[in-house]
């Protein structure tokens, strides 16, 4: 993968300055290590050992970089979920029944 000069500068800034989550810094370092514009890169095992990550991490970061079309910020940032992992049990029908029950008068003997 090839990074532009602006992308390289941004990644170096993320890794060297400021306060960023460890996962963001790790992905930025992986992108910098996989950049071929700075010269020949070593094998994945060497890069993984040097950065202290697994080969799978290298593969996933490179895959995400390709999926985002080379967008560095989208690659290093946390991926947001589209939907919650479990659908909510409260549907529109259930919500309507709850509202109707809450707004109706209480049953006899339960007025307090």
Backbone torsions as a table, in degrees:
resi	resn	phi	psi	omega
1	UNK	NA	148.7	-177.3
2	UNK	-120.0	128.9	177.5
3	UNK	-105.2	147.4	175.5
4	UNK	-76.9	167.6	179.3
5	UNK	-62.7	-40.9	179.4
6	UNK	-64.0	-40.6	178.4
7	UNK	-64.1	-42.9	178.8
8	UNK	-61.0	-45.1	-179.9
9	UNK	-61.9	-41.1	179.3
10	UNK	-64.4	-42.8	179.6
11	UNK	-66.8	-38.5	177.2
12	UNK	-64.6	-40.0	178.1
13	UNK	-63.6	-40.8	179.7
14	UNK	-64.2	-41.0	-177.0
15	UNK	-78.2	-23.6	-173.0
16	UNK	-103.6	-28.0	-173.9
17	UNK	-131.4	162.8	173.4
18	UNK	79.0	-176.9	179.9
19	UNK	-115.0	114.7	-179.8
20	UNK	-134.0	152.5	175.8
21	UNK	-60.6	150.2	-177.6
22	UNK	-60.4	-36.3	-179.6
23	UNK	-65.8	-36.1	178.1
24	UNK	-66.6	-43.9	179.4
25	UNK	-64.6	-41.5	179.4
26	UNK	-61.7	-45.3	179.3
27	UNK	-65.9	-36.8	178.1
28	UNK	-64.1	-42.0	177.7
29	UNK	-64.5	-38.1	177.8
30	UNK	-63.5	-44.8	178.5
31	UNK	-61.7	-41.6	178.0
32	UNK	-63.7	-38.0	-179.4
33	UNK	-71.8	-30.1	-178.6
34	UNK	-88.0	-3.9	-178.0
35	UNK	-70.6	124.4	-178.9
36	UNK	-93.1	-5.9	-179.0
37	UNK	-72.0	-22.2	-179.3
38	UNK	-85.7	-3.6	-178.8
39	UNK	132.6	-170.7	-178.3
40	UNK	-70.4	138.5	177.9
41	UNK	-104.8	156.9	179.7
42	UNK	-78.7	-172.8	178.8
43	UNK	-73.0	164.8	-178.1
44	UNK	-64.4	-33.7	179.5
45	UNK	-64.6	-40.3	-179.7
46	UNK	-67.5	-44.7	179.6
47	UNK	-63.2	-45.0	-179.7
48	UNK	-61.4	-42.1	179.1
49	UNK	-66.7	-40.1	-179.0
50	UNK	-65.9	-38.4	-177.9
51	UNK	-88.4	-14.1	-178.8
52	UNK	76.1	32.2	177.6
53	UNK	-123.5	172.6	178.6
54	UNK	-89.5	164.1	175.6
55	UNK	-63.5	-30.9	178.1
56	UNK	-65.2	-38.0	177.2
57	UNK	-62.3	-43.0	177.3
58	UNK	-59.4	-45.7	-178.3
59	UNK	-63.4	-43.8	-177.6
60	UNK	-67.4	-38.9	179.2
61	UNK	-67.0	-42.7	178.8
62	UNK	-64.5	-38.6	178.8
63	UNK	-65.1	-43.8	-179.7
64	UNK	-66.1	-36.2	176.5
65	UNK	-61.1	-41.9	178.7
66	UNK	-68.7	-39.6	-179.2
67	UNK	-66.5	-32.9	-178.9
68	UNK	-86.7	4.1	178.0
69	UNK	73.5	27.7	178.8
70	UNK	84.7	15.1	178.0
71	UNK	-81.3	111.5	-175.6
72	UNK	-66.5	-44.0	-178.5
73	UNK	-62.3	-42.1	179.1
74	UNK	-67.8	-28.6	-179.2
75	UNK	-74.2	-42.6	-175.5
76	UNK	-86.8	-19.7	-178.1
77	UNK	-76.1	162.7	178.0
78	UNK	-71.2	137.4	179.9
79	UNK	-81.0	127.9	-179.9
80	UNK	-87.0	143.6	177.5
81	UNK	-76.7	145.7	175.1
82	UNK	-78.1	-43.3	-177.6
83	UNK	-129.6	158.2	174.0
84	UNK	-66.1	155.7	-176.2
85	UNK	-65.7	-30.0	179.8
86	UNK	-124.7	129.2	179.4
87	UNK	-65.2	147.2	-178.1
88	UNK	-68.8	135.8	177.7
89	UNK	-73.6	-14.5	-179.5
90	UNK	-90.1	103.1	177.4
91	UNK	-94.9	-178.7	179.9
92	UNK	-61.8	-38.7	-179.7
93	UNK	-67.2	-44.2	179.4
94	UNK	-64.4	-42.4	178.8
95	UNK	-62.1	-40.9	179.1
96	UNK	-63.8	-40.8	178.2
97	UNK	-65.7	-39.9	178.4
98	UNK	-64.0	-42.2	179.7
99	UNK	-65.7	-42.5	178.9
100	UNK	-63.4	-40.3	179.9
101	UNK	-68.1	-39.5	-178.7
102	UNK	-69.6	-31.3	-176.6
103	UNK	-91.2	-9.5	-179.0
104	UNK	-84.5	161.0	177.8
105	UNK	-66.4	148.6	-178.1
106	UNK	-69.8	156.1	178.0
107	UNK	-65.7	159.5	180.0
108	UNK	-57.3	134.7	178.9
109	UNK	88.6	-5.0	-178.5
110	UNK	-120.2	27.7	-176.2
111	UNK	-74.4	-19.8	-178.3
112	UNK	-82.3	NA	NA
